[in-house]
Amino acid sequence: MCSTGNSSELQPTSSDPALILELKTRRPPSLEGRAGCETWSVDFSPDGAWFAWSMGHGMVWVVAWPLDSEDTQNGDTDRADKSFSCGHPVWGLAFGPKPPKSAATTCRDKKPPKGHKNNSLLLATGLENGVIKIWNVLTGDAVFDLHGHEGVVRHLVFPQNGTLTLISSSRDKTLRIWDLAHKGKKVQVLSGHKDWVSCCCVSSDCSMIASVGRFDRMVSLWSLRSYTFIRNLTGGAHKTLYLLSSCDFSPDGALLATAAFSGSSWWIDLWDPYTAQKLATLVFIHSDYFEDYGQNQISAIQFSPNGLHLAIVTDDRALRIWEPGKRGMVMQTKPDRDSNGLCCNYHPEGGVVATGTRDGHVRFWRAPRTVPSLSHLCRSILRHSVSTHQMEPLPLPKRILEYLTYRNIPDRLRTGCSSDEDDWET
């Protein structure tokens, strides 16, 4: 065991071969298990050099990654663990854009150039009272607060274009787009959801925002360029009663994954965000639902950095990794009924997935490292800048066009049953 500070500890374990380490909080016994101790959000910095998680009771802990780095062990103050006291429960957090290369501190080159100090990495924290606090990661200072939301700030995301633009979703039924370069004084409000907005994400070309409403069952697309509503995606879930929980764009922006759950099942829909066509559906049926009510909800989903896999966290604390286009999971950890899984996040370089739990802990899992095929790499590069509407008129063979537009996914999925009597359908 190696200590990572006064408020947390790192514990290796052999209970699951995919589990690398578990980060546990050191809180007073009087606070264990009480409401407010949940890890609602985790995130890696864009360069992969830092990891942050909301450890409950208004505290956020930031540690240098990897956790056993030489700088941390040698007492480098710039790379020391940091804690931020937010005063209210933290529901969402996100690192700001990657600093300029000349100032960036990366895993491979951890020390900034001589005479220069990297102090520009920001961390945004969304609080239960609707306030968003912006922190300077290296100095530990609170930079400024953003006011406007009237409910829990459930999710935060920075676009990948390097600008100081922050998108937030809230239980007040709105999304807000903040310009941090002007300390949030310039803000755009996106209204249209009829209930809580549980999650939002941004396409890789920074042209679209997707949001899901937990109770209004709406999947909405918005323009990040004009700040206007584009469309709602319909025809996803066929149940009359279901809840939407999460969404994520693929790294090339050509796919949008949304997660929902209802009764004894949960499912993931894959959409073409340009045409609003539903391309595929993965359905998982829980056979022990009536004995274990509430333990089958999808909490979060996220595409891997190379776009080959989709990480899925459910309330049984298990991590499942699905390769779109194949039946079953390429990885599934052992369920743990003692605590619920709430969030997940891939390391920017892949290979590791962090998951947060209801008891305020964080687990790091070894994720599959699949080498992308040349065809997949070509498709990803092409689709990053070419929309479906631009692809369809091209004089390409049908098979190639279907591959480039992901229309071949349903053909490769078949109804089946796993060894645990789980049903997969399309």
Solvent accessible surface area in square Angstrom, and as a share of the most:
residue,aa,sasa,rsa
1,M,155,0.69
2,C,65,0.39
3,S,76,0.49
4,T,15,0.09
5,G,26,0.25
6,N,142,0.73
7,S,31,0.20
8,S,0,0.00
9,E,29,0.13
10,L,4,0.02
11,Q,44,0.19
12,P,86,0.54
13,T,51,0.30
14,S,110,0.71
15,S,82,0.53
16,D,16,0.08
17,P,123,0.77
18,A,18,0.14
19,L,8,0.04
20,I,50,0.25
21,L,40,0.20
22,E,12,0.05
23,L,0,0.00
24,K,59,0.25
25,T,11,0.06
26,R,106,0.39
27,R,33,0.12
28,P,75,0.47
29,P,123,0.77
30,S,79,0.51
31,L,51,0.25
32,E,84,0.38
33,G,71,0.69
34,R,143,0.52
35,A,97,0.75
36,G,18,0.17
37,C,6,0.03
38,E,22,0.10
39,T,0,0.00
40,W,38,0.13
41,S,11,0.07
42,V,8,0.04
43,D,21,0.11
44,F,9,0.04
45,S,0,0.00
46,P,56,0.35
47,D,19,0.10
48,G,0,0.00
49,A,0,0.00
50,W,4,0.01
51,F,0,0.00
52,A,0,0.00
53,W,0,0.00
54,S,1,0.01
55,M,11,0.05
56,G,6,0.06
57,H,63,0.28
58,G,2,0.02
59,M,55,0.25
60,V,0,0.00
61,W,19,0.07
62,V,0,0.00
63,V,2,0.01
64,A,2,0.02
65,W,31,0.11
66,P,50,0.32
67,L,14,0.07
68,D,91,0.47
69,S,6,0.04
70,E,129,0.58
71,D,15,0.08
72,T,42,0.25
73,Q,131,0.58
74,N,123,0.63
75,G,53,0.51
76,D,35,0.18
77,T,109,0.64
78,D,41,0.21
79,R,3,0.01
80,A,41,0.31
81,D,37,0.19
82,K,26,0.11
83,S,53,0.34
84,F,2,0.01
85,S,77,0.50
86,C,8,0.05
87,G,63,0.60
88,H,79,0.35
89,P,37,0.23
90,V,5,0.03
91,W,23,0.08
92,G,1,0.01
93,L,8,0.04
94,A,8,0.06
95,F,8,0.03
96,G,0,0.00
97,P,20,0.12
98,K,94,0.40
99,P,11,0.07
100,P,91,0.57
101,K,186,0.79
102,S,79,0.51
103,A,9,0.07
104,A,11,0.08
105,T,10,0.06
106,T,36,0.21
107,C,28,0.17
108,R,204,0.74
109,D,89,0.46
110,K,50,0.21
111,K,130,0.55
112,P,38,0.24
113,P,71,0.44
114,K,210,0.89
115,G,88,0.84
116,H,84,0.37
117,K,118,0.50
118,N,7,0.04
119,N,77,0.40
120,S,56,0.36
121,L,6,0.03
122,L,24,0.12
123,L,0,0.00
124,A,0,0.00
125,T,0,0.00
126,G,0,0.00
127,L,2,0.01
128,E,73,0.33
129,N,70,0.36
130,G,1,0.01
131,V,21,0.12
132,I,0,0.00
133,K,34,0.14
134,I,0,0.00
135,W,17,0.06
136,N,22,0.11
137,V,0,0.00
138,L,25,0.12
139,T,70,0.41
140,G,30,0.28
141,D,85,0.44
142,A,57,0.44
143,V,69,0.39
144,F,37,0.15
145,D,53,0.28
146,L,4,0.02
147,H,127,0.57
148,G,31,0.29
149,H,11,0.05
150,E,157,0.70
151,G,16,0.15
152,V,13,0.08
153,V,0,0.00
154,R,46,0.17
155,H,56,0.25
156,L,6,0.03
157,V,31,0.18
158,F,20,0.09
159,P,4,0.03
160,Q,139,0.62
161,N,81,0.42
162,G,46,0.44
163,T,62,0.36
164,L,66,0.33
165,T,29,0.17
166,L,0,0.00
167,I,0,0.00
168,S,0,0.00
169,S,0,0.00
170,S,0,0.00
171,R,65,0.24
172,D,33,0.17
173,K,94,0.40
174,T,21,0.12
175,L,0,0.00
176,R,40,0.15
177,I,6,0.03
178,W,6,0.02
179,D,37,0.19
180,L,7,0.03
181,A,68,0.53
182,H,86,0.38
183,K,123,0.52
184,G,9,0.09
185,K,167,0.71
186,K,120,0.51
187,V,52,0.30
188,Q,78,0.35
189,V,70,0.40
190,L,6,0.03
191,S,77,0.49
192,G,43,0.41
193,H,10,0.05
194,K,152,0.64
195,D,44,0.23
196,W,83,0.29
197,V,0,0.00
198,S,15,0.10
199,C,10,0.06
200,C,0,0.00
201,C,8,0.05
202,V,14,0.08
203,S,1,0.00
204,S,11,0.07
205,D,45,0.23
206,C,13,0.08
207,S,14,0.09
208,M,12,0.05
209,I,0,0.00
210,A,0,0.00
211,S,0,0.00
212,V,0,0.00
213,G,0,0.00
214,R,60,0.22
215,F,81,0.34
216,D,26,0.13
217,R,98,0.36
218,M,33,0.15
219,V,6,0.04
220,S,0,0.00
221,L,0,0.00
222,W,7,0.02
223,S,17,0.11
224,L,19,0.10
225,R,172,0.63
226,S,64,0.42
227,Y,89,0.34
228,T,72,0.42
229,F,101,0.42
230,I,64,0.33
231,R,75,0.27
232,N,57,0.29
233,L,9,0.05
234,T,109,0.63
235,G,46,0.44
236,G,9,0.09
237,A,21,0.16
238,H,157,0.70
239,K,108,0.46
240,T,119,0.69
241,L,136,0.68
242,Y,32,0.12
243,L,48,0.24
244,L,9,0.04
245,S,10,0.06
246,S,5,0.04
247,C,4,0.03
248,D,24,0.12
249,F,11,0.05
250,S,4,0.03
251,P,49,0.31
252,D,8,0.04
253,G,1,0.01
254,A,2,0.02
255,L,5,0.02
256,L,0,0.00
257,A,0,0.00
258,T,3,0.02
259,A,0,0.00
260,A,2,0.02
261,F,12,0.05
262,S,18,0.12
263,G,42,0.41
264,S,38,0.25
265,S,7,0.04
266,W,1,0.00
267,W,9,0.03
268,I,0,0.00
269,D,6,0.03
270,L,0,0.00
271,W,4,0.01
272,D,0,0.00
273,P,0,0.00
274,Y,33,0.13
275,T,44,0.25
276,A,30,0.23
277,Q,83,0.37
278,K,63,0.27
279,L,7,0.04
280,A,6,0.04
281,T,15,0.09
282,L,3,0.02
283,V,26,0.15
284,F,7,0.03
285,I,56,0.29
286,H,16,0.07
287,S,88,0.57
288,D,47,0.24
289,Y,31,0.12
290,F,182,0.76
291,E,157,0.70
292,D,40,0.21
293,Y,162,0.61
294,G,16,0.15
295,Q,34,0.15
296,N,6,0.03
297,Q,47,0.21
298,I,2,0.01
299,S,26,0.17
300,A,15,0.12
301,I,8,0.04
302,Q,43,0.19
303,F,9,0.04
304,S,5,0.03
305,P,54,0.34
306,N,52,0.27
307,G,16,0.16
308,L,25,0.13
309,H,5,0.02
310,L,0,0.00
311,A,0,0.00
312,I,0,0.00
313,V,2,0.01
314,T,1,0.01
315,D,9,0.05
316,D,1,0.01
317,R,19,0.07
318,A,1,0.01
319,L,1,0.00
320,R,6,0.02
321,I,0,0.00
322,W,0,0.00
323,E,37,0.17
324,P,17,0.11
325,G,1,0.01
326,K,105,0.45
327,R,120,0.44
328,G,14,0.14
329,M,40,0.18
330,V,64,0.37
331,M,26,0.11
332,Q,77,0.34
333,T,5,0.03
334,K,143,0.60
335,P,54,0.34
336,D,30,0.15
337,R,102,0.37
338,D,135,0.70
339,S,9,0.06
340,N,21,0.11
341,G,1,0.01
342,L,8,0.04
343,C,12,0.07
344,C,13,0.08
345,N,24,0.12
346,Y,11,0.04
347,H,10,0.05
348,P,50,0.31
349,E,89,0.40
350,G,10,0.10
351,G,7,0.07
352,V,22,0.12
353,V,0,0.00
354,A,0,0.00
355,T,7,0.04
356,G,0,0.00
357,T,1,0.00
358,R,91,0.33
359,D,37,0.19
360,G,0,0.00
361,H,26,0.12
362,V,0,0.00
363,R,31,0.11
364,F,1,0.00
365,W,3,0.01
366,R,130,0.48
367,A,6,0.04
368,P,43,0.27
369,R,171,0.62
370,T,61,0.36
371,V,133,0.76
372,P,33,0.21
373,S,61,0.39
374,L,140,0.70
375,S,61,0.39
376,H,10,0.05
377,L,81,0.40
378,C,71,0.42
379,R,21,0.08
380,S,28,0.18
381,I,129,0.65
382,L,65,0.32
383,R,1,0.00
384,H,81,0.36
385,S,87,0.56
386,V,31,0.18
387,S,19,0.12
388,T,0,0.00
389,H,102,0.45
390,Q,105,0.47
391,M,0,0.00
392,E,84,0.38
393,P,103,0.65
394,L,77,0.38
395,P,131,0.82
396,L,65,0.32
397,P,79,0.50
398,K,154,0.65
399,R,208,0.76
400,I,83,0.42
401,L,38,0.19
402,E,49,0.22
403,Y,53,0.20
404,L,20,0.10
405,T,6,0.04
406,Y,14,0.05
407,R,48,0.18
408,N,25,0.13
409,I,6,0.03
410,P,51,0.32
411,D,101,0.52
412,R,112,0.41
413,L,13,0.07
414,R,168,0.61
415,T,99,0.58
416,G,16,0.16
417,C,74,0.44
418,S,38,0.25
419,S,114,0.74
420,D,90,0.47
421,E,125,0.56
422,D,13,0.07
423,D,51,0.26
424,W,8,0.03
425,E,71,0.32
426,T,91,0.53
